Amino acid sequence: MRITVFRKLMTGEFGQVRAEMIARDHVLSSLGGRTADQALEAGIGAKEVWGAVCDAFEVPENRR
């Protein structure tokens, strides 16, 4: 998954403002205590980051 696809999925699920806030500020223990943005910058794949966000926010399977 490309980061641009990740950003589109985040915006589709949470809305643009909330998606940006979540990616920037919400620390995910499953990503080693990183935010989504930090995880992406550290080289963690966008698909893995999206999965972690979905788990943390209980996004239904059909929207993952």
All heavy atoms as a GROMACS GRO file, in nm:
protein
  492
    1MET      N    1   0.085  -0.118   0.000
    1MET     CA    2   0.000   0.000   0.000
    1MET      C    3   0.090   0.124   0.000
    1MET      O    4   0.186   0.132   0.075
    1MET     CB    5  -0.089  -0.001   0.126
    1MET     CG    6  -0.168   0.125   0.145
    1MET     SD    7  -0.260   0.133   0.301
    1MET     CE    8  -0.375   0.000   0.284
    2ARG      N    9   0.054   0.219  -0.080
    2ARG     CA   10   0.127   0.346  -0.085
    2ARG      C   11   0.077   0.438   0.026
    2ARG      O   12  -0.037   0.427   0.070
    2ARG     CB   13   0.108   0.413  -0.220
    2ARG     CG   14   0.168   0.336  -0.335
    2ARG     CD   15   0.145   0.412  -0.465
    2ARG     NE   16   0.195   0.337  -0.576
    2ARG     CZ   17   0.316   0.356  -0.630
    2ARG    NH1   18   0.394   0.448  -0.582
    2ARG    NH2   19   0.355   0.284  -0.732
    3ILE      N   20   0.162   0.531   0.064
    3ILE     CA   21   0.123   0.627   0.168
    3ILE      C   22   0.006   0.712   0.121
    3ILE      O   23  -0.083   0.744   0.202
    3ILE     CB   24   0.244   0.714   0.209
    3ILE    CG1   25   0.347   0.627   0.281
    3ILE    CG2   26   0.201   0.830   0.299
    3ILE    CD1   27   0.477   0.697   0.315
    4THR      N   28  -0.002   0.742  -0.008
    4THR     CA   29  -0.116   0.820  -0.058
    4THR      C   30  -0.246   0.745  -0.040
    4THR      O   31  -0.349   0.804  -0.007
    4THR     CB   32  -0.097   0.859  -0.206
    4THR    OG1   33  -0.072   0.741  -0.283
    4THR    CG2   34   0.017   0.957  -0.225
    5VAL      N   35  -0.244   0.614  -0.058
    5VAL     CA   36  -0.363   0.532  -0.036
    5VAL      C   37  -0.398   0.533   0.113
    5VAL      O   38  -0.515   0.546   0.151
    5VAL     CB   39  -0.343   0.389  -0.089
    5VAL    CG1   40  -0.459   0.299  -0.051
    5VAL    CG2   41  -0.322   0.390  -0.239
    6PHE      N   42  -0.296   0.519   0.198
    6PHE     CA   43  -0.318   0.525   0.342
    6PHE      C   44  -0.388   0.656   0.380
    6PHE      O   45  -0.485   0.657   0.456
    6PHE     CB   46  -0.183   0.512   0.416
    6PHE     CG   47  -0.190   0.545   0.562
    6PHE    CD1   48  -0.241   0.454   0.652
    6PHE    CD2   49  -0.147   0.669   0.608
    6PHE    CE1   50  -0.249   0.485   0.788
    6PHE    CE2   51  -0.152   0.700   0.743
    6PHE     CZ   52  -0.205   0.608   0.833
    7ARG      N   53  -0.339   0.768   0.328
    7ARG     CA   54  -0.398   0.899   0.360
    7ARG      C   55  -0.543   0.907   0.312
    7ARG      O   56  -0.630   0.961   0.382
    7ARG     CB   57  -0.316   1.012   0.298
    7ARG     CG   58  -0.175   1.020   0.347
    7ARG     CD   59  -0.164   1.079   0.483
    7ARG     NE   60  -0.023   1.088   0.523
    7ARG     CZ   61   0.018   1.086   0.647
    7ARG    NH1   62  -0.067   1.078   0.746
    7ARG    NH2   63   0.146   1.093   0.675
    8LYS      N   64  -0.572   0.852   0.195
    8LYS     CA   65  -0.710   0.852   0.144
    8LYS      C   66  -0.801   0.767   0.232
    8LYS      O   67  -0.915   0.805   0.260
    8LYS     CB   68  -0.714   0.802  -0.001
    8LYS     CG   69  -0.661   0.901  -0.100
    8LYS     CD   70  -0.667   0.846  -0.242
    8LYS     CE   71  -0.603   0.944  -0.338
    8LYS     NZ   72  -0.600   0.894  -0.475
    9LEU      N   73  -0.752   0.652   0.276
    9LEU     CA   74  -0.830   0.566   0.365
    9LEU      C   75  -0.857   0.635   0.498
    9LEU      O   76  -0.968   0.629   0.551
    9LEU     CB   77  -0.759   0.432   0.388
    9LEU     CG   78  -0.755   0.338   0.269
    9LEU    CD1   79  -0.659   0.222   0.296
    9LEU    CD2   80  -0.893   0.286   0.234
   10MET      N   81  -0.754   0.700   0.552
   10MET     CA   82  -0.770   0.773   0.678
   10MET      C   83  -0.876   0.883   0.663
   10MET      O   84  -0.965   0.896   0.747
   10MET     CB   85  -0.636   0.836   0.720
   10MET     CG   86  -0.534   0.737   0.769
   10MET     SD   87  -0.568   0.673   0.935
   10MET     CE   88  -0.533   0.816   1.037
   11THR      N   89  -0.866   0.960   0.556
   11THR     CA   90  -0.962   1.068   0.534
   11THR      C   91  -1.102   1.013   0.514
   11THR      O   92  -1.199   1.067   0.568
   11THR     CB   93  -0.920   1.153   0.413
   11THR    OG1   94  -0.791   1.211   0.441
   11THR    CG2   95  -1.019   1.263   0.384
   12GLY      N   96  -1.114   0.904   0.440
   12GLY     CA   97  -1.245   0.844   0.418
   12GLY      C   98  -1.309   0.793   0.545
   12GLY      O   99  -1.430   0.801   0.563
   13GLU      N  100  -1.228   0.741   0.634
   13GLU     CA  101  -1.280   0.684   0.759
   13GLU      C  102  -1.307   0.790   0.865
   13GLU      O  103  -1.407   0.783   0.936
   13GLU     CB  104  -1.182   0.579   0.814
   13GLU     CG  105  -1.230   0.506   0.935
   13GLU     CD  106  -1.355   0.423   0.911
   13GLU    OE1  107  -1.373   0.368   0.799
   13GLU    OE2  108  -1.438   0.412   1.004
   14PHE      N  109  -1.219   0.888   0.877
   14PHE     CA  110  -1.226   0.981   0.990
   14PHE      C  111  -1.255   1.126   0.952
   14PHE      O  112  -1.277   1.208   1.040
   14PHE     CB  113  -1.094   0.978   1.068
   14PHE     CG  114  -1.057   0.842   1.120
   14PHE    CD1  115  -0.955   0.769   1.064
   14PHE    CD2  116  -1.128   0.785   1.225
   14PHE    CE1  117  -0.920   0.643   1.112
   14PHE    CE2  118  -1.095   0.660   1.274
   14PHE     CZ  119  -0.991   0.588   1.216
   15GLY      N  120  -1.254   1.159   0.823
   15GLY     CA  121  -1.263   1.298   0.782
   15GLY      C  122  -1.124   1.359   0.782
   15GLY      O  123  -1.035   1.313   0.856
   16GLN      N  124  -1.103   1.461   0.703
   16GLN     CA  125  -0.969   1.514   0.684
   16GLN      C  126  -0.905   1.566   0.812
   16GLN      O  127  -0.792   1.530   0.846
   16GLN     CB  128  -0.967   1.623   0.578
   16GLN     CG  129  -0.826   1.672   0.550
   16GLN     CD  130  -0.819   1.768   0.435
   16GLN    OE1  131  -0.915   1.789   0.365
   16GLN    NE2  132  -0.703   1.827   0.415
   17VAL      N  133  -0.975   1.649   0.886
   17VAL     CA  134  -0.916   1.710   1.005
   17VAL      C  135  -0.885   1.605   1.111
   17VAL      O  136  -0.774   1.601   1.167
   17VAL     CB  137  -1.008   1.820   1.061
   17VAL    CG1  138  -0.956   1.873   1.194
   17VAL    CG2  139  -1.023   1.933   0.960
   18ARG      N  140  -0.980   1.518   1.139
   18ARG     CA  141  -0.957   1.415   1.243
   18ARG      C  142  -0.850   1.316   1.198
   18ARG      O  143  -0.768   1.273   1.280
   18ARG     CB  144  -1.088   1.342   1.274
   18ARG     CG  145  -1.072   1.247   1.391
   18ARG     CD  146  -1.206   1.203   1.449
   18ARG     NE  147  -1.183   1.118   1.565
   18ARG     CZ  148  -1.235   0.997   1.581
   18ARG    NH1  149  -1.319   0.950   1.491
   18ARG    NH2  150  -1.209   0.926   1.688
   19ALA      N  151  -0.847   1.281   1.069
   19ALA     CA  152  -0.745   1.188   1.020
   19ALA      C  153  -0.606   1.246   1.040
   19ALA      O  154  -0.514   1.175   1.084
   19ALA     CB  155  -0.769   1.158   0.872
   20GLU      N  156  -0.588   1.373   1.011
   20GLU     CA  157  -0.459   1.437   1.029
   20GLU      C  158  -0.420   1.439   1.177
   20GLU      O  159  -0.305   1.414   1.212
   20GLU     CB  160  -0.460   1.579   0.973
   20GLU     CG  161  -0.469   1.582   0.822
   20GLU     CD  162  -0.489   1.722   0.765
   20GLU    OE1  163  -0.488   1.821   0.842
   20GLU    OE2  164  -0.507   1.732   0.643
   21MET      N  165  -0.518   1.468   1.263
   21MET     CA  166  -0.493   1.472   1.406
   21MET      C  167  -0.455   1.333   1.459
   21MET      O  168  -0.359   1.320   1.536
   21MET     CB  169  -0.617   1.524   1.480
   21MET     CG  170  -0.596   1.545   1.628
   21MET     SD  171  -0.666   1.422   1.744
   21MET     CE  172  -0.802   1.347   1.669
   22ILE      N  173  -0.527   1.232   1.417
   22ILE     CA  174  -0.497   1.096   1.462
   22ILE      C  175  -0.357   1.055   1.417
   22ILE      O  176  -0.278   1.003   1.496
   22ILE     CB  177  -0.603   0.997   1.409
   22ILE    CG1  178  -0.736   1.020   1.481
   22ILE    CG2  179  -0.555   0.852   1.425
   22ILE    CD1  180  -0.853   0.946   1.418
   23ALA      N  181  -0.326   1.078   1.290
   23ALA     CA  182  -0.195   1.039   1.236
   23ALA      C  183  -0.080   1.112   1.307
   23ALA      O  184   0.025   1.054   1.331
   23ALA     CB  185  -0.190   1.066   1.087
   24ARG      N  186  -0.104   1.234   1.344
   24ARG     CA  187   0.000   1.317   1.406
   24ARG      C  188   0.013   1.294   1.556
   24ARG      O  189   0.124   1.296   1.610
   24ARG     CB  190  -0.030   1.464   1.379
   24ARG     CG  191   0.072   1.563   1.434
   24ARG     CD  192   0.028   1.707   1.415
   24ARG     NE  193  -0.095   1.733   1.492
   24ARG     CZ  194  -0.209   1.777   1.439
   24ARG    NH1  195  -0.218   1.802   1.311
   24ARG    NH2  196  -0.315   1.798   1.516
   25ASP      N  197  -0.100   1.271   1.626
   25ASP     CA  198  -0.101   1.277   1.772
   25ASP      C  199  -0.130   1.147   1.846
   25ASP      O  200  -0.092   1.133   1.962
   25ASP     CB  201  -0.204   1.380   1.820
   25ASP     CG  202  -0.174   1.520   1.771
   25ASP    OD1  203  -0.055   1.553   1.752
   25ASP    OD2  204  -0.269   1.598   1.751
   26HIS      N  205  -0.198   1.053   1.784
   26HIS     CA  206  -0.241   0.932   1.856
   26HIS      C  207  -0.128   0.829   1.858
   26HIS      O  208  -0.088   0.777   1.754
   26HIS     CB  209  -0.367   0.873   1.792
   26HIS     CG  210  -0.426   0.763   1.875
   26HIS    ND1  211  -0.510   0.789   1.980
   26HIS    CD2  212  -0.411   0.629   1.869
   26HIS    CE1  213  -0.546   0.674   2.036
   26HIS    NE2  214  -0.487   0.576   1.970
   27VAL      N  215  -0.077   0.799   1.976
   27VAL     CA  216   0.032   0.702   1.991
   27VAL      C  217  -0.028   0.562   1.992
   27VAL      O  218  -0.123   0.533   2.066
   27VAL     CB  219   0.110   0.730   2.121
   27VAL    CG1  220   0.214   0.622   2.144
   27VAL    CG2  221   0.173   0.868   2.116
   28LEU      N  222   0.031   0.475   1.911
   28LEU     CA  223  -0.017   0.338   1.896
   28LEU      C  224   0.088   0.242   1.954
   28LEU      O  225   0.200   0.234   1.903
   28LEU     CB  226  -0.042   0.306   1.749
   28LEU     CG  227  -0.148   0.395   1.684
   28LEU    CD1  228  -0.132   0.398   1.533
   28LEU    CD2  229  -0.287   0.346   1.720
   29SER      N  230   0.050   0.171   2.058
   29SER     CA  231   0.145   0.078   2.122
   29SER      C  232   0.188  -0.032   2.026
   29SER      O  233   0.302  -0.079   2.031
   29SER     CB  234   0.086   0.019   2.250
   29SER     OG  235  -0.033  -0.051   2.222
   30SER      N  236   0.097  -0.071   1.936
   30SER     CA  237   0.130  -0.178   1.841
   30SER      C  238   0.234  -0.135   1.739
   30SER      O  239   0.289  -0.219   1.667
   30SER     CB  240   0.003  -0.227   1.771
   30SER     OG  241  -0.055  -0.122   1.696
   31LEU      N  242   0.261  -0.006   1.733
   31LEU     CA  243   0.365   0.045   1.643
   31LEU      C  244   0.487   0.092   1.723
   31LEU      O  245   0.560   0.181   1.681
   31LEU     CB  246   0.310   0.160   1.557
   31LEU     CG  247   0.199   0.123   1.460
   31LEU    CD1  248   0.146   0.247   1.390
   31LEU    CD2  249   0.247   0.021   1.357
   32GLY      N  250   0.506   0.032   1.839
   32GLY     CA  251   0.622   0.064   1.920
   32GLY      C  252   0.614   0.199   1.988
   32GLY      O  253   0.716   0.263   2.013
   33GLY      N  254   0.493   0.242   2.021
   33GLY     CA  255   0.476   0.370   2.088
   33GLY      C  256   0.493   0.488   1.995
   33GLY      O  257   0.527   0.597   2.040
   34ARG      N  258   0.469   0.466   1.868
   34ARG     CA  259   0.480   0.572   1.768
   34ARG      C  260   0.342   0.616   1.724
   34ARG      O  261   0.245   0.541   1.732
   34ARG     CB  262   0.554   0.524   1.644
   34ARG     CG  263   0.696   0.482   1.664
   34ARG     CD  264   0.752   0.433   1.529
   34ARG     NE  265   0.890   0.396   1.538
   34ARG     CZ  266   0.934   0.270   1.548
   34ARG    NH1  267   0.848   0.170   1.553
   34ARG    NH2  268   1.062   0.245   1.553
   35THR      N  269   0.335   0.736   1.670
   35THR     CA  270   0.215   0.779   1.599
   35THR      C  271   0.220   0.718   1.459
   35THR      O  272   0.326   0.668   1.416
   35THR     CB  273   0.207   0.932   1.588
   35THR    OG1  274   0.314   0.977   1.503
   35THR    CG2  275   0.213   1.000   1.724
   36ALA      N  276   0.110   0.726   1.386
   36ALA     CA  277   0.109   0.676   1.248
   36ALA      C  278   0.213   0.750   1.164
   36ALA      O  279   0.288   0.687   1.088
   36ALA     CB  280  -0.031   0.691   1.187
   37ASP      N  281   0.220   0.881   1.177
   37ASP     CA  282   0.318   0.958   1.100
   37ASP      C  283   0.461   0.917   1.134
   37ASP      O  284   0.544   0.900   1.045
   37ASP     CB  285   0.300   1.108   1.124
   37ASP     CG  286   0.179   1.167   1.053
   37ASP    OD1  287   0.122   1.101   0.963
   37ASP    OD2  288   0.142   1.281   1.087
   38GLN      N  289   0.489   0.898   1.262
   38GLN     CA  290   0.623   0.856   1.304
   38GLN      C  291   0.656   0.717   1.252
   38GLN      O  292   0.769   0.691   1.210
   38GLN     CB  293   0.635   0.859   1.456
   38GLN     CG  294   0.634   0.996   1.515
   38GLN     CD  295   0.620   0.994   1.667
   38GLN    OE1  296   0.566   0.900   1.725
   38GLN    NE2  297   0.667   1.100   1.731
   39ALA      N  298   0.558   0.628   1.254
   39ALA     CA  299   0.579   0.492   1.204
   39ALA      C  300   0.610   0.494   1.054
   39ALA      O  301   0.702   0.424   1.009
   39ALA     CB  302   0.456   0.406   1.232
   40LEU      N  303   0.537   0.573   0.980
   40LEU     CA  304   0.562   0.583   0.836
   40LEU      C  305   0.702   0.639   0.810
   40LEU      O  306   0.776   0.590   0.724
   40LEU     CB  307   0.456   0.669   0.768
   40LEU     CG  308   0.315   0.610   0.765
   40LEU    CD1  309   0.215   0.714   0.720
   40LEU    CD2  310   0.309   0.486   0.676
   41GLU      N  311   0.738   0.742   0.885
   41GLU     CA  312   0.871   0.802   0.871
   41GLU      C  313   0.982   0.703   0.909
   41GLU      O  314   1.093   0.710   0.854
   41GLU     CB  315   0.882   0.927   0.956
   41GLU     CG  316   0.802   1.044   0.904
   41GLU     CD  317   0.800   1.163   0.998
   41GLU    OE1  318   0.885   1.168   1.090
   41GLU    OE2  319   0.714   1.251   0.979
   42ALA      N  320   0.952   0.612   1.000
   42ALA     CA  321   1.050   0.512   1.044
   42ALA      C  322   1.060   0.395   0.946
   42ALA      O  323   1.140   0.303   0.966
   42ALA     CB  324   1.014   0.460   1.182
   43GLY      N  325   0.978   0.396   0.842
   43GLY     CA  326   0.985   0.292   0.741
   43GLY      C  327   0.887   0.177   0.759
   43GLY      O  328   0.893   0.079   0.684
   44ILE      N  329   0.800   0.186   0.855
   44ILE     CA  330   0.697   0.083   0.871
   44ILE      C  331   0.598   0.098   0.756
   44ILE      O  332   0.558   0.209   0.720
   44ILE     CB  333   0.628   0.095   1.008
   44ILE    CG1  334   0.730   0.071   1.119
   44ILE    CG2  335   0.511  -0.003   1.019
   44ILE    CD1  336   0.680   0.095   1.259
   45GLY      N  337   0.559  -0.012   0.698
   45GLY     CA  338   0.472  -0.010   0.581
   45GLY      C  339   0.335   0.051   0.609
   45GLY      O  340   0.280   0.034   0.718
   46ALA      N  341   0.284   0.120   0.510
   46ALA     CA  342   0.154   0.187   0.522
   46ALA      C  343   0.042   0.088   0.554
   46ALA      O  344  -0.049   0.119   0.630
   46ALA     CB  345   0.123   0.266   0.396
   47LYS      N  346   0.050  -0.033   0.498
   47LYS     CA  347  -0.053  -0.134   0.525
   47LYS      C  348  -0.052  -0.174   0.672
   47LYS      O  349  -0.158  -0.188   0.734
   47LYS     CB  350  -0.031  -0.256   0.436
   47LYS     CG  351  -0.140  -0.358   0.446
   47LYS     CD  352  -0.120  -0.470   0.346
   47LYS     CE  353  -0.233  -0.570   0.353
   47LYS     NZ  354  -0.219  -0.676   0.253
   48GLU      N  355   0.066  -0.190   0.728
   48GLU     CA  356   0.077  -0.225   0.871
   48GLU      C  357   0.026  -0.111   0.959
   48GLU      O  358  -0.044  -0.134   1.058
   48GLU     CB  359   0.222  -0.258   0.907
   48GLU     CG  360   0.240  -0.302   1.050
   48GLU     CD  361   0.383  -0.340   1.084
   48GLU    OE1  362   0.465  -0.361   0.994
   48GLU    OE2  363   0.411  -0.348   1.205
   49VAL      N  364   0.060   0.011   0.922
   49VAL     CA  365   0.014   0.127   0.997
   49VAL      C  366  -0.138   0.138   0.989
   49VAL      O  367  -0.205   0.161   1.090
   49VAL     CB  368   0.083   0.257   0.948
   49VAL    CG1  369   0.027   0.379   1.019
   49VAL    CG2  370   0.234   0.248   0.968
   50TRP      N  371  -0.194   0.120   0.871
   50TRP     CA  372  -0.339   0.125   0.855
   50TRP      C  373  -0.406   0.018   0.942
   50TRP      O  374  -0.505   0.043   1.009
   50TRP     CB  375  -0.378   0.108   0.708
   50TRP     CG  376  -0.524   0.097   0.683
   50TRP    CD1  377  -0.590  -0.009   0.629
   50TRP    CD2  378  -0.626   0.195   0.712
   50TRP    NE1  379  -0.726   0.016   0.622
   50TRP    CE2  380  -0.750   0.141   0.673
   50TRP    CE3  381  -0.625   0.322   0.767
   50TRP    CZ2  382  -0.870   0.209   0.687
   50TRP    CZ3  383  -0.745   0.390   0.781
   50TRP    CH2  384  -0.865   0.334   0.742
   51GLY      N  385  -0.350  -0.102   0.944
   51GLY     CA  386  -0.404  -0.208   1.027
   51GLY      C  387  -0.402  -0.172   1.175
   51GLY      O  388  -0.498  -0.199   1.248
   52ALA      N  389  -0.294  -0.110   1.219
   52ALA     CA  390  -0.283  -0.068   1.359
   52ALA      C  391  -0.387   0.038   1.393
   52ALA      O  392  -0.449   0.035   1.499
   52ALA     CB  393  -0.142  -0.017   1.387
   53VAL      N  394  -0.406   0.133   1.303
   53VAL     CA  395  -0.508   0.237   1.324
   53VAL      C  396  -0.646   0.173   1.330
   53VAL      O  397  -0.727   0.204   1.417
   53VAL     CB  398  -0.501   0.346   1.215
   53VAL    CG1  399  -0.620   0.440   1.224
   53VAL    CG2  400  -0.370   0.424   1.224
   54CYS      N  401  -0.672   0.083   1.237
   54CYS     CA  402  -0.803   0.016   1.234
   54CYS      C  403  -0.829  -0.062   1.362
   54CYS      O  404  -0.940  -0.057   1.416
   54CYS     CB  405  -0.811  -0.078   1.114
   54CYS     SG  406  -0.824   0.007   0.956
   55ASP      N  407  -0.728  -0.130   1.412
   55ASP     CA  408  -0.743  -0.204   1.537
   55ASP      C  409  -0.771  -0.109   1.653
   55ASP      O  410  -0.860  -0.134   1.735
   55ASP     CB  411  -0.618  -0.287   1.566
   55ASP     CG  412  -0.601  -0.406   1.472
   55ASP    OD1  413  -0.698  -0.442   1.402
   55ASP    OD2  414  -0.489  -0.460   1.468
   56ALA      N  415  -0.695  -0.001   1.660
   56ALA     CA  416  -0.708   0.093   1.771
   56ALA      C  417  -0.844   0.162   1.773
   56ALA      O  418  -0.899   0.189   1.880
   56ALA     CB  419  -0.598   0.198   1.764
   57PHE      N  420  -0.900   0.187   1.656
   57PHE     CA  421  -1.026   0.259   1.648
   57PHE      C  422  -1.144   0.169   1.611
   57PHE      O  423  -1.252   0.218   1.578
   57PHE     CB  424  -1.014   0.377   1.550
   57PHE     CG  425  -0.929   0.488   1.605
   57PHE    CD1  426  -0.792   0.490   1.586
   57PHE    CD2  427  -0.987   0.590   1.681
   57PHE    CE1  428  -0.714   0.592   1.640
   57PHE    CE2  429  -0.910   0.691   1.734
   57PHE     CZ  430  -0.773   0.692   1.714
   58GLU      N  431  -1.120   0.038   1.616
   58GLU     CA  432  -1.224  -0.062   1.590
   58GLU      C  433  -1.298  -0.037   1.460
   58GLU      O  434  -1.422  -0.040   1.453
   58GLU     CB  435  -1.320  -0.070   1.709
   58GLU     CG  436  -1.249  -0.110   1.838
   58GLU     CD  437  -1.340  -0.116   1.959
   58GLU    OE1  438  -1.456  -0.070   1.953
   58GLU    OE2  439  -1.292  -0.168   2.062
   59VAL      N  440  -1.222  -0.016   1.354
   59VAL     CA  441  -1.279   0.001   1.220
   59VAL      C  442  -1.329  -0.137   1.174
   59VAL      O  443  -1.254  -0.235   1.182
   59VAL     CB  444  -1.174   0.056   1.121
   59VAL    CG1  445  -1.228   0.062   0.980
   59VAL    CG2  446  -1.128   0.195   1.166
   60PRO      N  447  -1.453  -0.146   1.130
   60PRO     CA  448  -1.508  -0.276   1.087
   60PRO      C  449  -1.427  -0.335   0.971
   60PRO      O  450  -1.370  -0.263   0.889
   60PRO     CB  451  -1.649  -0.242   1.041
   60PRO     CG  452  -1.682  -0.113   1.107
   60PRO     CD  453  -1.553  -0.040   1.121
   61GLU      N  454  -1.422  -0.467   0.967
   61GLU     CA  455  -1.347  -0.539   0.864
   61GLU      C  456  -1.380  -0.494   0.722
   61GLU      O  457  -1.292  -0.485   0.639
   61GLU     CB  458  -1.372  -0.690   0.876
   61GLU     CG  459  -1.296  -0.756   0.986
   61GLU     CD  460  -1.145  -0.754   0.966
   61GLU    OE1  461  -1.096  -0.769   0.852
   61GLU    OE2  462  -1.074  -0.736   1.066
   62ASN      N  463  -1.506  -0.466   0.696
   62ASN     CA  464  -1.545  -0.429   0.559
   62ASN      C  465  -1.494  -0.292   0.515
   62ASN      O  466  -1.507  -0.258   0.398
   62ASN     CB  467  -1.697  -0.438   0.542
   62ASN     CG  468  -1.772  -0.338   0.626
   62ASN    OD1  469  -1.724  -0.293   0.730
   62ASN    ND2  470  -1.892  -0.303   0.583
   63ARG      N  471  -1.437  -0.216   0.608
   63ARG     CA  472  -1.381  -0.085   0.571
   63ARG      C  473  -1.230  -0.080   0.587
   63ARG      O  474  -1.171   0.026   0.581
   63ARG     CB  475  -1.447   0.024   0.654
   63ARG     CG  476  -1.595   0.038   0.624
   63ARG     CD  477  -1.653   0.170   0.670
   63ARG     NE  478  -1.622   0.210   0.804
   63ARG     CZ  479  -1.707   0.204   0.908
   63ARG    NH1  480  -1.828   0.156   0.889
   63ARG    NH2  481  -1.671   0.246   1.028
   64ARG      N  482  -1.168  -0.196   0.605
   64ARG     CA  483  -1.023  -0.198   0.624
   64ARG      C  484  -0.949  -0.211   0.493
   64ARG      O  485  -0.976  -0.274   0.405
   64ARG     CB  486  -0.982  -0.312   0.716
   64ARG     CG  487  -1.026  -0.285   0.857
   64ARG     CD  488  -0.984  -0.396   0.948
   64ARG     NE  489  -1.029  -0.364   1.082
   64ARG     CZ  490  -0.960  -0.388   1.190
   64ARG    NH1  491  -0.844  -0.447   1.183
   64ARG    NH2  492  -1.006  -0.356   1.308
   0.00000   0.00000   0.00000
